[in-house]
């Protein structure tokens, strides 16, 4: 139990239990609000799952449609987009748009349109079918 009754009428935080609880979580190098933002995008919107790797201690990674995506604050500096193969790019782009994320559609005239979404950190993720 995180809170225990003291002799007074106020509940106090049991720090022994709290620290044991927090030891089980792996820390990310991203601040907590950015970690939650990444989880909201990659897990809730893209339907991925978060994974942890002992070699990348402090890193934040997700598996989306069988592809591992490592998240960092400087990922937007990459000039090349991250290519993600999905079963239905249009449906995923619509889900991202409905959740409030930027979606870009490009037409080169010869092939089908290219669809990409922008993650919360500015990284372009190109969706291919």
C-alpha positions as CSV (number, residue, x, y, z in Angstrom):
1,X,0.0,0.0,0.0
2,X,1.4,3.4,-0.9
3,X,-0.3,5.2,1.9
4,X,-0.5,4.2,5.5
5,X,-2.5,5.5,8.3
6,X,-0.6,7.4,10.9
7,X,-1.8,8.2,14.4
8,X,-3.1,11.5,13.2
9,X,-6.1,11.8,10.9
10,X,-3.8,12.4,7.8
11,X,-2.6,9.6,5.6
12,X,1.2,9.7,5.0
13,X,3.1,8.4,2.0
14,X,4.9,5.1,2.7
15,X,8.2,5.9,1.0
16,X,9.6,2.3,1.3
17,X,6.8,1.0,-0.8
18,X,7.0,3.9,-3.3
19,X,10.7,3.5,-3.9
20,X,10.3,-0.3,-4.4
21,X,7.5,0.4,-6.9
22,X,9.6,2.9,-8.9
23,X,12.6,0.6,-9.0
24,X,10.8,-1.7,-11.4
25,X,10.5,1.1,-14.1
26,X,13.3,1.8,-16.5
27,X,14.2,5.4,-16.8
28,X,14.3,7.1,-20.1
29,X,16.7,9.9,-21.1
30,X,13.7,12.0,-22.2
31,X,11.9,14.1,-19.6
32,X,8.7,12.5,-18.3
33,X,6.3,14.7,-20.3
34,X,8.1,13.9,-23.5
35,X,8.1,10.2,-22.7
36,X,4.3,10.4,-22.2
37,X,4.0,12.3,-25.4
38,X,5.9,9.6,-27.3
39,X,3.9,6.8,-25.6
40,X,0.7,8.6,-26.6
41,X,1.8,8.8,-30.3
42,X,3.5,5.5,-30.8
43,X,1.3,3.3,-28.6
44,X,-2.1,4.9,-28.7
45,X,-2.2,6.3,-32.2
46,X,0.1,4.0,-34.1
47,X,-0.9,0.9,-32.0
48,X,2.7,0.0,-31.2
49,X,4.2,-1.2,-28.0
50,X,7.1,0.1,-25.9
51,X,10.2,-2.1,-25.7
52,X,13.3,-1.9,-23.5
53,X,16.8,-2.8,-24.5
54,X,19.7,-3.3,-22.0
55,X,22.1,-2.0,-24.6
56,X,20.3,1.3,-25.0
57,X,19.9,2.2,-21.4
58,X,17.9,5.4,-21.1
59,X,16.6,5.1,-24.6
60,X,13.0,5.0,-25.7
61,X,12.0,2.5,-28.3
62,X,8.7,1.2,-29.8
63,X,7.7,-1.7,-32.0
64,X,5.1,-0.6,-34.6
65,X,3.9,-3.1,-37.3
66,X,7.0,-5.2,-36.6
67,X,9.4,-2.3,-37.0
68,X,11.5,-0.9,-34.2
69,X,11.5,2.9,-33.9
70,X,14.1,4.5,-31.5
71,X,12.9,7.9,-30.3
72,X,15.1,10.8,-29.4
73,X,14.8,14.6,-29.3
74,X,17.3,15.0,-32.2
75,X,15.5,12.6,-34.5
76,X,13.9,15.5,-36.4
77,X,17.4,16.6,-37.4
78,X,17.6,13.5,-39.7
79,X,16.9,14.7,-43.3
80,X,15.7,11.3,-44.4
81,X,12.3,10.1,-43.3
82,X,11.8,6.9,-41.3
83,X,10.0,4.4,-43.6
84,X,7.3,2.3,-41.9
85,X,5.6,-0.5,-43.8
86,X,1.9,-0.8,-42.7
87,X,-1.1,-2.7,-44.0
88,X,-3.2,0.4,-44.8
89,X,-1.3,3.7,-45.0
90,X,-4.4,5.7,-45.7
91,X,-6.2,4.4,-42.6
92,X,-3.2,5.0,-40.3
93,X,-2.8,8.5,-41.7
94,X,-6.5,9.2,-41.1
95,X,-6.1,8.0,-37.5
96,X,-3.1,10.3,-37.0
97,X,-4.9,13.2,-38.5
98,X,-8.0,12.6,-36.3
99,X,-5.7,12.5,-33.2
100,X,-4.3,15.9,-34.2
101,X,-1.0,15.1,-35.8
102,X,0.3,16.5,-39.1
103,X,-0.1,14.4,-42.2
104,X,1.6,15.1,-45.5
105,X,0.5,13.7,-48.8
106,X,2.8,14.1,-51.8
107,X,2.1,13.4,-55.5
108,X,4.9,12.8,-57.9
109,X,2.5,12.0,-60.8
110,X,3.9,8.6,-61.7
111,X,3.2,6.5,-58.7
112,X,0.6,6.4,-55.9
113,X,0.7,9.3,-53.5
114,X,3.2,9.2,-50.7
115,X,1.8,9.6,-47.2
116,X,3.8,10.6,-44.2
117,X,3.0,11.7,-40.6
118,X,5.1,13.9,-38.3
119,X,5.7,12.5,-34.9
120,X,5.6,14.8,-31.8
121,X,9.3,15.4,-32.1
122,X,9.3,16.6,-35.7
123,X,10.5,13.3,-37.3
124,X,8.8,12.4,-40.6
125,X,7.5,8.9,-40.8
126,X,6.7,7.8,-44.4
127,X,3.9,5.2,-44.5
128,X,4.2,2.6,-47.3
129,X,1.8,-0.3,-48.0
